[in-house]
Amino acid sequence: MEIKIEQRCAVTLVRPEGPLTSAEAETLKSTMLELIEENLGRVVLDASEIAYVDSRGLETLVEVTQELAPGGKALKLCAVNETLQQVLDLTDLASQFEQFEDANSAIRSFL
């Protein structure tokens, strides 16, 4: 998995490309947590290029949103593809995340 990071105004957009499995989960989690700390929680995960997610990958997304919870925030996901959306719906986890159609909408939600 390749993780692309883009700064847009005061918000960091994280775009992982490839499958989110146990092999990549810890790398994504540590990257996300570091960025959340650096950017006061103003981080968006663009999920459009996550081709596949296994249980550990899904657990990683939940762990990141749990780190944001004490501050009254949730992980913001944008451009969630059909595969990931089905997994979130089937596991009843979709409500744990703020979801947006595209990166611009997610970024604007911080303003």
Residue frames as a rotation matrix with the C-alpha (Angstrom) as fourth column:
MET 1
0.581 0.814 0.000 0.00
0.814 -0.581 0.000 0.00
0.000 0.000 -1.000 0.00
GLU 2
-0.610 -0.671 0.423 1.18
0.664 -0.723 -0.190 3.45
0.433 0.165 0.886 -0.89
ILE 3
0.284 0.668 -0.688 0.02
0.903 -0.428 -0.042 6.32
-0.322 -0.609 -0.725 1.31
LYS 4
-0.389 -0.329 0.860 -0.18
0.656 -0.755 0.008 9.72
0.647 0.567 0.510 -0.34
ILE 5
0.021 0.315 -0.949 -0.45
0.888 -0.442 -0.127 12.79
-0.459 -0.840 -0.289 1.86
GLU 6
-0.364 -0.036 0.931 -1.64
0.661 -0.714 0.231 16.16
0.656 0.700 0.284 0.64
GLN 7
-0.603 0.135 -0.786 -2.05
0.607 -0.562 -0.562 19.38
-0.518 -0.816 0.257 2.60
ARG 8
-0.310 0.582 0.752 -5.13
0.637 -0.460 0.619 21.43
0.706 0.671 -0.227 1.70
CYS 9
0.320 0.289 0.902 -5.37
-0.363 -0.842 0.398 24.62
0.875 -0.455 -0.165 3.70
ALA 10
-0.241 -0.396 0.886 -5.34
-0.961 -0.027 -0.274 23.53
0.132 -0.918 -0.374 7.34
VAL 11
0.635 0.555 0.537 -6.52
-0.587 0.799 -0.133 19.98
-0.503 -0.231 0.833 6.55
THR 12
-0.575 -0.815 -0.072 -4.42
-0.718 0.460 0.522 16.95
-0.392 0.351 -0.850 5.68
LEU 13
0.612 0.717 -0.334 -5.81
-0.785 0.500 -0.365 14.55
-0.095 0.485 0.869 3.09
VAL 14
-0.449 -0.699 0.556 -4.55
-0.608 0.695 0.383 10.98
-0.655 -0.167 -0.737 3.39
ARG 15
0.524 0.598 -0.607 -5.03
-0.849 0.311 -0.426 8.77
-0.066 0.739 0.671 0.34
PRO 16
-0.273 -0.585 0.764 -4.00
-0.424 0.786 0.450 5.12
-0.864 -0.201 -0.463 0.80
GLU 17
0.254 0.297 -0.921 -3.75
-0.965 0.145 -0.219 3.20
0.069 0.944 0.323 -2.47
GLY 18
-0.567 -0.378 -0.732 -4.12
-0.411 0.900 -0.147 -0.58
0.714 0.218 -0.665 -2.50
PRO 19
0.267 0.695 -0.668 -5.58
0.280 0.607 0.744 -3.15
0.922 -0.386 -0.032 -0.13
LEU 20
-0.107 -0.210 0.972 -5.90
-0.853 -0.483 -0.198 -2.35
0.511 -0.850 -0.127 3.56
THR 21
0.607 0.211 -0.766 -4.95
0.047 0.953 0.300 -5.64
0.793 -0.219 0.569 5.19
SER 22
0.947 -0.213 -0.242 -3.12
0.273 0.129 0.953 -6.67
-0.172 -0.968 0.180 8.32
ALA 23
0.131 -0.964 0.233 0.21
0.991 0.137 0.008 -6.18
-0.040 0.229 0.973 6.54
GLU 24
-0.430 -0.267 0.862 -0.49
0.515 -0.857 -0.008 -2.47
0.741 0.441 0.506 5.92
ALA 25
0.524 0.849 -0.073 -2.79
0.548 -0.270 0.792 -1.67
0.652 -0.455 -0.606 8.85
GLU 26
0.438 -0.393 -0.809 -0.16
0.812 -0.214 0.544 -0.66
-0.386 -0.894 0.225 11.39
THR 27
-0.667 -0.700 0.255 1.60
0.736 -0.566 0.371 1.63
-0.115 0.435 0.893 8.91
LEU 28
-0.262 0.660 0.704 -1.65
0.394 -0.593 0.702 3.41
0.881 0.461 -0.105 8.07
LYS 29
0.673 0.562 -0.481 -2.63
0.639 -0.116 0.760 3.67
0.372 -0.819 -0.437 11.74
SER 30
0.061 -0.722 -0.689 0.69
0.853 -0.320 0.411 5.16
-0.518 -0.614 0.596 12.84
THR 31
-0.772 -0.295 0.563 0.64
0.591 -0.659 0.465 7.60
0.234 0.691 0.683 9.90
MET 32
0.071 0.908 0.413 -2.92
0.423 -0.402 0.812 8.68
0.903 0.117 -0.413 10.67
LEU 33
0.668 0.203 -0.716 -2.29
0.742 -0.105 0.662 9.11
0.059 -0.974 -0.221 14.40
GLU 34
-0.373 -0.874 -0.313 0.83
0.827 -0.466 0.315 11.16
-0.421 -0.141 0.896 13.77
LEU 35
-0.729 0.139 0.670 -1.01
0.425 -0.675 0.603 13.41
0.536 0.725 0.433 11.32
ILE 36
0.390 0.918 -0.068 -3.98
0.568 -0.182 0.803 13.78
0.724 -0.352 -0.593 13.68
GLU 37
0.393 -0.321 -0.862 -1.66
0.849 -0.234 0.474 14.95
-0.354 -0.918 0.180 16.42
GLU 38
-0.670 -0.742 0.034 0.21
0.677 -0.591 0.439 17.36
-0.305 0.317 0.898 14.14
ASN 39
-0.821 0.381 0.426 -2.97
0.130 -0.601 0.789 18.80
0.556 0.703 0.443 12.62
LEU 40
-0.832 0.478 0.280 -5.22
-0.470 -0.343 -0.813 18.95
-0.293 -0.808 0.511 15.69
GLY 41
-0.374 0.691 0.618 -7.47
0.232 0.716 -0.659 16.24
-0.898 -0.103 -0.428 14.24
ARG 42
0.388 0.515 -0.764 -7.98
-0.576 -0.512 -0.637 17.98
-0.719 0.688 0.098 10.90
VAL 43
-0.785 -0.619 -0.002 -7.38
-0.447 0.564 0.694 14.86
-0.429 0.546 -0.720 8.80
VAL 44
0.427 0.879 -0.210 -9.51
-0.787 0.247 -0.565 13.28
-0.445 0.407 0.798 6.08
LEU 45
-0.524 -0.523 0.672 -9.05
-0.116 0.826 0.552 9.74
-0.844 0.212 -0.493 4.78
ASP 46
0.045 0.451 -0.892 -9.79
-0.983 -0.137 -0.118 9.49
-0.176 0.882 0.437 1.06
ALA 47
-0.174 -0.036 0.984 -10.91
-0.321 0.947 -0.022 5.86
-0.931 -0.320 -0.177 0.72
SER 48
0.593 0.524 -0.611 -11.43
-0.703 -0.032 -0.710 5.87
-0.392 0.851 0.350 -3.05
GLU 49
0.197 -0.623 -0.757 -8.34
-0.779 0.369 -0.506 3.76
0.595 0.690 -0.412 -3.77
ILE 50
-0.489 -0.248 0.836 -8.71
-0.736 0.631 -0.243 1.19
-0.467 -0.735 -0.492 -0.99
ALA 51
-0.445 0.248 -0.861 -9.29
-0.724 0.467 0.508 -1.86
0.528 0.849 -0.028 -3.17
TYR 52
0.217 0.424 -0.879 -9.95
0.199 0.863 0.465 -4.31
0.956 -0.276 0.103 -0.36
VAL 53
-0.200 -0.272 0.941 -10.18
-0.860 -0.413 -0.302 -4.26
0.470 -0.869 -0.151 3.43
ASP 54
-0.238 0.110 -0.965 -9.81
0.285 0.958 0.039 -7.20
0.928 -0.266 -0.259 5.80
SER 55
0.657 0.605 -0.450 -10.82
0.574 -0.014 0.819 -7.39
0.489 -0.796 -0.356 9.46
ARG 56
0.008 -0.730 -0.684 -7.53
0.926 -0.253 0.281 -5.91
-0.378 -0.635 0.673 10.71
GLY 57
-0.788 -0.254 0.560 -7.78
0.514 -0.773 0.372 -3.06
0.339 0.581 0.740 8.23
LEU 58
0.126 0.931 0.342 -11.30
0.257 -0.364 0.895 -2.33
0.958 -0.024 -0.285 9.39
GLU 59
0.582 0.012 -0.813 -10.19
0.808 0.099 0.580 -2.51
0.087 -0.995 0.048 13.00
THR 60
-0.525 -0.846 -0.091 -7.50
0.844 -0.532 0.069 0.05
-0.107 -0.041 0.993 12.22
LEU 61
-0.520 0.415 0.747 -10.09
0.205 -0.788 0.580 2.54
0.829 0.455 0.325 10.96
VAL 62
0.604 0.765 -0.222 -12.13
0.355 -0.009 0.935 2.01
0.714 -0.644 -0.277 14.12
GLU 63
0.235 -0.604 -0.761 -9.05
0.963 0.042 0.265 2.48
-0.128 -0.796 0.592 16.32
VAL 64
-0.765 -0.508 0.395 -8.23
0.582 -0.809 0.087 5.77
0.275 0.296 0.915 14.62
THR 65
-0.109 0.793 0.599 -11.76
-0.001 -0.602 0.798 7.08
0.994 0.086 0.066 15.12
GLN 66
0.665 0.304 -0.682 -11.60
0.627 0.268 0.731 5.97
0.405 -0.914 -0.013 18.78
GLU 67
-0.357 -0.860 -0.366 -8.49
0.932 -0.352 -0.082 8.10
-0.058 -0.370 0.927 19.20
LEU 68
-0.775 0.116 0.621 -10.48
0.159 -0.915 0.370 11.09
0.611 0.385 0.691 17.98
ALA 69
0.067 0.959 -0.277 -13.53
0.575 0.190 0.796 10.37
0.815 -0.212 -0.538 20.17
PRO 70
-0.084 -0.075 -0.994 -12.29
0.975 -0.214 -0.067 12.05
-0.207 -0.974 0.091 23.40
GLY 71
-0.878 -0.266 -0.397 -12.17
0.187 -0.956 0.227 15.33
-0.440 0.125 0.889 21.45
GLY 72
0.003 0.988 -0.153 -15.73
-0.059 -0.152 -0.987 14.80
-0.998 0.012 0.057 20.21
LYS 73
-0.057 -0.113 -0.992 -14.58
-0.954 -0.286 0.087 13.96
-0.294 0.952 -0.091 16.70
ALA 74
0.582 0.170 0.795 -14.84
0.055 0.968 -0.247 11.01
-0.811 0.187 0.554 14.33
LEU 75
-0.578 -0.781 0.236 -12.63
0.248 0.108 0.963 9.92
-0.778 0.615 0.131 11.47
LYS 76
0.330 0.647 -0.687 -13.77
-0.521 -0.482 -0.705 11.65
-0.787 0.591 0.178 8.30
LEU 77
-0.429 -0.358 0.830 -13.90
0.459 0.705 0.541 9.39
-0.778 0.613 -0.138 5.26
CYS 78
0.139 0.498 -0.856 -14.48
-0.638 -0.616 -0.462 10.62
-0.758 0.610 0.232 1.75
ALA 79
0.063 -0.034 -0.997 -15.03
-0.981 0.183 -0.068 8.98
0.185 0.982 -0.022 -1.62
VAL 80
-0.342 -0.123 0.931 -15.71
-0.528 0.845 -0.082 5.60
-0.777 -0.520 -0.354 -0.01
ASN 81
-0.686 0.052 -0.726 -15.84
-0.672 0.337 0.660 3.05
0.279 0.940 -0.196 -2.81
GLU 82
0.271 0.931 -0.242 -18.62
-0.774 0.361 0.520 0.48
0.571 0.047 0.819 -3.10
THR 83
0.079 -0.312 -0.947 -16.55
0.223 0.931 -0.288 -2.39
0.972 -0.189 0.144 -1.68
LEU 84
-0.879 -0.457 -0.134 -15.60
0.245 -0.193 -0.950 -0.56
0.408 -0.868 0.282 1.50
GLN 85
-0.530 0.758 0.380 -19.11
-0.811 -0.584 0.031 0.86
0.245 -0.292 0.924 1.91
GLN 86
0.349 0.659 -0.666 -20.57
-0.413 0.746 0.522 -2.64
0.841 0.093 0.532 1.78
VAL 87
-0.285 -0.536 -0.795 -18.14
0.533 0.600 -0.596 -3.83
0.797 -0.593 0.115 4.45
LEU 88
-0.963 -0.060 0.262 -18.96
-0.152 -0.683 -0.714 -0.84
0.221 -0.728 0.649 6.68
ASP 89
-0.168 0.983 0.077 -22.69
-0.901 -0.185 0.394 -1.45
0.401 -0.004 0.916 6.22
LEU 90
0.305 0.279 -0.911 -22.49
-0.114 0.960 0.256 -5.22
0.946 0.026 0.324 6.80
THR 91
-0.406 -0.557 -0.725 -20.50
0.672 0.356 -0.649 -4.76
0.620 -0.750 0.229 10.00
ASP 92
0.648 0.755 -0.102 -22.72
0.668 -0.500 0.551 -1.89
0.365 -0.425 -0.828 11.24
LEU 93
-0.069 -0.779 -0.623 -19.65
0.880 -0.342 0.330 0.34
-0.470 -0.525 0.709 11.50
ALA 94
-0.194 -0.013 0.981 -20.68
0.804 -0.575 0.152 3.00
0.562 0.818 0.122 8.98
SER 95
0.747 0.605 0.276 -22.17
0.342 -0.706 0.621 5.21
0.570 -0.369 -0.734 11.70
GLN 96
0.570 -0.593 -0.568 -18.80
0.676 -0.054 0.735 5.45
-0.467 -0.803 0.370 13.50
PHE 97
-0.568 -0.807 0.164 -17.37
0.724 -0.395 0.566 7.59
-0.391 0.440 0.808 10.71
GLU 98
0.241 0.535 -0.810 -18.29
-0.181 -0.795 -0.579 10.91
-0.954 0.286 -0.095 9.17
GLN 99
-0.297 -0.312 0.902 -18.64
0.740 0.521 0.424 10.22
-0.603 0.794 0.076 5.45
PHE 100
0.131 0.232 -0.964 -18.51
-0.350 -0.899 -0.264 12.65
-0.927 0.372 -0.037 2.56
GLU 101
0.922 0.324 0.211 -18.95
0.094 0.341 -0.935 12.31
-0.375 0.883 0.284 -1.20
ASP 102
0.578 -0.742 0.340 -15.59
0.490 -0.018 -0.871 13.84
0.652 0.670 0.353 -2.04
ALA 103
-0.244 -0.817 -0.522 -12.47
0.949 -0.090 -0.303 15.38
0.200 -0.569 0.797 -0.53
ASN 104
-0.716 -0.038 0.697 -13.66
0.110 -0.992 0.058 18.97
0.689 0.118 0.715 -0.98
SER 105
0.343 0.921 0.185 -16.84
-0.197 -0.122 0.973 18.33
0.918 -0.370 0.139 1.01
ALA 106
0.573 -0.193 -0.797 -14.90
0.735 0.551 0.395 16.66
0.363 -0.812 0.458 3.80
ILE 107
-0.535 -0.845 -0.016 -12.34
0.793 -0.495 -0.356 19.45
0.293 -0.203 0.935 3.93
ARG 108
-0.458 0.447 0.768 -15.06
-0.139 -0.890 0.435 22.13
0.878 0.093 0.470 3.98
SER 109
0.524 0.719 -0.457 -16.63
0.324 0.328 0.887 20.40
0.787 -0.613 -0.061 7.00
PHE 110
-0.087 -0.642 -0.762 -13.73
0.993 0.009 -0.121 21.68
0.084 -0.767 0.636 9.10
LEU 111
-0.829 -0.274 0.488 -14.51
0.327 -0.945 0.023 25.31
0.455 0.179 0.872 8.23
